[in-house]
């Protein structure tokens, strides 16, 4: 993990909103970790594409969640991932 995190900045999900407002994250190599705290049943767009929505949290502040939308191959590969997975 130390090797993979070398020269990267860890930003907690609960800090993401404030960091986006204060810093230009496009210029920083950063990572975050989250736990799937809620999954919405897969849905379809108007053109028939299926997608999933996950709510992610870092377990520091349960009121600060990030919604992650999964489309295409990512949805097909990961839609069965269990709630509670990191």
Buried (B, 14 or more C-beta within 10 A) or exposed (E): EEEEEEEEEEBBBBBBEEBEEEEEEEEEEBEBEBBBBEBEEEEEEEEEEBBBBBBBBBEEEEEBBBEBEBEEEEBEEBBEEEEEEE
